[in-house]
């Protein structure tokens, strides 16, 4: 029998040091009284109880964060990126801290789509939360096979990753060439029975060109932005800090780029958008929604504070309340450009 695949050990080392669970390092946030605010949103026909999603690659499959709070409090969980077969990922070091963010070149470490369906999806289905499966492939056929398997397994939505900058084969080319992005989108749509959301790369000259291509190919929604390609060098050894030399930059530093690109894409295509990139508090999420996003994803902030998604959720509701709105979704597209 196949053993379940986990990204973190089940026992704790370090501060606890004895194999026991550590004491909580973060206090759970106190929920403000925003009961009069409707937090529900719709993303490509999928109803979310609130607009806060946890971003792919930052939440694993939920098991570790489930120790901190009830996962049903989230709008949706976007699972660790999946490939058709198991991947061990890139050699370490593959994560490096930067001012206002991190660089990562993890390389899509994952157990493969079949193991996810067998071992992880049943766990996630214990919770009242929408499940988004993120997929990445080297060929359109791989995307198609995964879409069929995941649709049949009952996920709520599929996020097609055409933009990962950390895998040498496949991802970068699809995400930067409109005709290839459209090709993958068509295959995914033809072989999926659930909504297909395409994740766009910021590492392009004009992101609206890619957005128009995948919209024309039938995408149900867009998510953006993925990480910006970056690099750090150890000046003493003269070696790049990451073994893969470059990696994806995420965290607060990329928020202004994300807000700008969401605004541009929302102005160019008529598709719902999951906005992401540097969100760590309600005000950040509100900026993305005002720029045109229907929902927002929290990623890197989780590494500093496991309660970040709940704080973002509550901060959004407070913003809506202060502005006299009855629903958080009324923020979407509300920017007033000069």
C-alpha positions in Angstrom: 0.0 0.0 0.0 1.4 3.4 -1.0 2.3 5.6 1.9 0.7 9.1 2.0 3.0 11.8 0.7 3.7 14.7 3.0 5.9 17.7 2.7 6.6 18.2 6.4 7.4 15.6 9.0 4.7 14.6 11.3 6.9 15.1 14.4 8.5 18.3 15.3 12.2 19.1 15.8 13.7 22.4 16.8 12.0 24.3 19.6 10.0 21.3 20.9 12.9 19.0 20.2 11.3 15.9 21.6 9.0 14.7 18.8 6.0 16.5 20.4 3.8 19.1 18.8 5.0 22.6 19.6 3.0 25.1 21.5 1.3 27.5 19.1 3.7 30.2 18.1 1.0 32.5 16.8 -2.2 33.5 18.6 -5.4 33.0 16.6 -6.8 36.3 15.4 -9.9 37.7 17.0 -12.7 37.9 14.4 -14.2 41.4 14.2 -17.9 41.9 14.1 -18.6 42.0 10.3 -21.6 39.8 10.4 -23.6 42.3 8.4 -21.1 42.1 5.5 -21.8 39.5 2.8 -18.4 37.9 2.1 -19.4 35.5 -0.6 -18.1 35.8 -4.1 -18.4 33.9 -7.4 -15.4 32.8 -9.4 -16.2 31.2 -12.8 -19.5 29.9 -11.5 -18.0 28.5 -8.3 -19.4 30.1 -5.2 -16.9 30.8 -2.4 -18.0 31.7 1.1 -15.4 34.4 1.1 -12.9 35.7 -1.5 -9.7 34.4 0.2 -7.9 31.5 -1.4 -4.6 30.0 -0.3 -2.2 30.1 -3.2 -0.7 27.0 -4.9 2.7 26.0 -3.6 2.4 27.6 -0.2 -0.2 25.5 1.5 0.8 22.0 0.6 -2.4 19.9 0.7 -3.7 21.6 3.9 -2.6 19.1 6.5 0.0 21.2 8.2 -2.1 24.4 8.3 -5.1 22.4 9.5 -3.3 22.2 12.9 -3.8 26.0 13.3 -7.4 26.5 12.1 -10.4 24.9 10.6 -9.8 24.9 6.8 -13.5 25.4 6.3 -12.9 29.1 7.1 -11.2 29.6 3.8 -12.9 30.5 0.5 -10.9 27.9 -1.4 -7.7 25.9 -1.2 -5.5 25.9 -4.3 -3.4 22.8 -3.8 0.3 22.2 -4.3 1.1 22.1 -8.0 0.6 18.7 -9.6 2.3 16.9 -12.4 1.2 13.7 -14.2 3.9 11.8 -12.4 5.7 12.2 -9.0 8.5 14.9 -9.0 11.2 15.3 -6.4 11.8 18.9 -7.3 15.0 20.8 -7.7 18.2 20.2 -5.6 18.7 22.5 -2.6 19.2 25.2 -1.7 16.0 26.1 -3.4 14.5 28.8 -1.2 16.2 32.1 -0.3 14.9 35.0 1.7 15.0 38.5 0.1 14.1 41.9 1.4 10.3 42.0 1.3 9.9 38.4 0.0 11.5 35.1 -1.0 13.0 33.5 -4.0 12.0 29.9 -4.7 13.1 27.3 -7.2 11.4 24.3 -5.6 10.6 22.8 -9.0 7.1 21.4 -8.5 7.9 18.8 -5.9 4.7 16.7 -5.7 3.4 13.2 -5.4 1.8 13.1 -8.8 -1.9 13.4 -9.7 -2.9 9.8 -8.9 -1.4 9.9 -5.4 -3.2 13.3 -4.8 -6.5 11.8 -5.8 -6.0 8.7 -3.6 -4.3 10.2 -0.6 -4.9 13.9 -0.3 -8.3 14.7 -1.9 -10.2 12.6 0.6 -8.6 14.5 3.5 -9.5 17.9 1.9 -13.1 16.7 1.3 -13.6 16.6 5.1 -13.9 20.4 5.0 -16.5 22.7 3.7 -14.2 24.5 1.3 -13.8 24.6 -2.4 -10.8 22.7 -3.9 -8.8 24.0 -6.8 -6.2 21.7 -8.3 -3.2 23.3 -9.9 -1.5 21.4 -12.7 1.6 21.8 -14.8 2.7 19.7 -17.7 5.4 19.4 -20.4 3.0 18.7 -23.2 -0.7 19.6 -24.0 -1.5 15.9 -23.7 -0.2 15.8 -20.1 -2.5 18.7 -19.2 -5.4 16.9 -20.8 -4.9 13.7 -19.0 -4.7 15.5 -15.6 -7.8 17.5 -16.4 -9.8 14.3 -17.0 -8.5 12.6 -13.9 -9.1 15.6 -11.6 -12.6 16.4 -13.1 -13.6 12.8 -12.5 -12.3 12.9 -8.9 -14.5 15.9 -8.1 -12.3 18.9 -7.6 -14.2 22.2 -7.9 -11.9 23.9 -10.4 -8.6 23.4 -12.2 -5.9 26.0 -12.3 -3.7 25.5 -15.4 -0.2 26.6 -14.6 1.5 27.8 -17.8 3.8 30.2 -16.1 6.0 28.5 -13.6 9.6 29.9 -14.1 11.3 27.2 -12.2 10.9 24.2 -14.5 13.1 24.0 -17.5 10.7 22.0 -19.6 7.3 23.2 -20.6 6.0 25.9 -18.3 8.0 29.0 -19.3 7.4 28.5 -23.0 3.7 28.0 -22.7 3.3 31.1 -20.5 5.2 33.5 -22.7 3.9 32.5 -26.2 0.2 33.4 -26.9 -0.3 30.6 -29.4 1.0 27.9 -27.0 -0.9 29.3 -24.1 -4.1 29.1 -26.2 -3.3 25.5 -27.3 -2.9 24.3 -23.7 -6.1 26.1 -22.7 -8.1 24.5 -25.5 -6.9 21.0 -24.5 -7.7 21.7 -20.8 -11.2 23.0 -21.6 -12.0 20.1 -23.9 -11.0 17.5 -21.3 -12.3 19.1 -18.2 -15.8 19.0 -16.8 -15.1 21.7 -14.2 -14.2 25.4 -14.7 -10.6 26.0 -16.0 -8.6 28.9 -14.6 -5.4 29.8 -16.4 -2.5 31.2 -14.3 -0.6 33.9 -16.1 3.1 34.7 -16.0 4.3 38.3 -15.3 7.6 37.5 -17.1 6.3 38.8 -20.4 6.3 42.0 -22.4 2.5 42.4 -22.5 0.4 40.2 -20.2 -2.8 41.3 -21.9 -1.6 39.6 -25.0 -1.5 36.2 -23.2 -4.8 37.0 -21.4 -6.6 37.6 -24.7 -5.2 34.4 -26.2 -6.4 32.1 -23.4 -9.7 34.0 -23.1 -10.2 33.3 -26.8 -9.4 29.7 -26.3 -12.2 29.3 -23.7 -10.7 29.9 -20.3 -13.3 30.3 -17.6 -11.1 32.5 -15.3 -7.6 33.8 -15.0 -5.2 33.9 -12.0 -2.3 36.3 -11.8 0.4 37.0 -11.1 2.8 34.1 -10.7 6.3 34.8 -9.4 8.7 37.3 -11.1 12.0 35.7 -12.1 14.8 36.8 -9.9 18.3 36.0 -8.7 20.6 36.5 -5.6 24.4 36.0 -5.5 26.6 35.3 -2.5 29.3 37.9 -3.0 31.9 36.0 -1.0 31.6 32.7 -2.9 30.4 34.4 -6.1 27.8 31.6 -6.4 24.1 32.1 -6.9 22.3 31.4 -3.6 19.8 29.1 -5.4 21.2 25.9 -6.9 19.1 26.5 -10.0 20.7 30.0 -10.2 17.4 31.8 -10.6 14.0 31.5 -9.0 10.6 33.0 -8.6 10.3 36.2 -6.5 7.2 36.5 -4.3 6.1 38.4 -1.3 5.2 42.1 -0.5 7.8 43.4 -3.0 5.7 42.2 -6.0 2.3 43.6 -4.9 2.5 46.8 -7.0 3.3 44.7 -10.1 0.4 42.4 -9.3 -2.0 45.3 -8.9 -0.9 46.9 -12.1 -1.2 43.6 -14.1 -4.6 42.7 -12.7 -5.9 46.2 -13.6 -4.5 45.8 -17.2 -5.9 42.3 -17.7 -9.3 43.3 -16.2 -9.5 46.1 -18.7 -8.5 43.8 -21.6 -10.7 40.7 -21.1 -14.1 40.0 -19.6 -13.2 37.1 -17.3 -13.2 36.7 -13.6 -9.7 37.1 -12.0 -8.1 35.5 -9.0 -5.6 38.2 -8.0 -2.4 37.3 -6.1 1.1 38.6 -5.5 2.3 40.0 -2.1 -1.0 39.9 -0.3 -0.5 39.9 3.5 -3.3 42.1 4.9 -6.8 43.2 4.0 -5.7 46.4 2.4 -3.5 44.5 -0.1 -6.4 42.3 -1.1 -8.6 45.3 -1.4 -6.2 46.8 -3.9 -6.3 43.7 -6.1 -10.1 43.6 -5.9 -10.4 47.3 -6.8 -8.1 46.7 -9.7 -10.6 44.0 -11.0 -10.1 40.8 -9.1 -13.1 38.8 -8.0 -11.1 36.9 -5.4 -7.6 37.0 -4.0 -4.9 34.4 -3.0 -2.6 34.5 -0.1 0.8 32.8 -0.5 4.2 33.8 0.8 2.6 35.5 3.9 1.6 32.0 5.2 5.3 31.3 5.9 5.5 34.2 8.3 2.0 33.8 9.8 -0.2 30.8 9.3 -3.3 32.9 10.2 -2.6 35.4 7.4 -5.5 34.2 5.2 -8.0 34.7 8.0 -6.6 38.1 8.8 -6.9 39.1 5.1 -10.5 37.8 5.1 -11.4 39.9 8.1 -9.5 42.9 6.9 -11.4 42.9 3.6 -14.7 42.7 5.5 -13.6 45.6 7.7 -12.7 47.7 4.6 -16.1 47.0 3.1 -17.8 48.0 6.3 -15.9 51.2 6.6 -16.8 52.1 3.0 -20.5 51.5 3.7 -20.7 48.4 1.4 -23.0 45.5 2.1 -20.8 42.9 0.3 -17.1 42.5 -0.2 -17.6 41.7 -3.9 -18.7 45.4 -4.4 -15.0 46.3 -4.2 -14.3 44.5 -7.5 -13.4 46.8 -10.3 -14.0 49.9 -8.1 -10.8 51.7 -8.9 -11.2 55.3 -10.2 -8.1 55.9 -12.5 -7.1 59.5 -13.0 
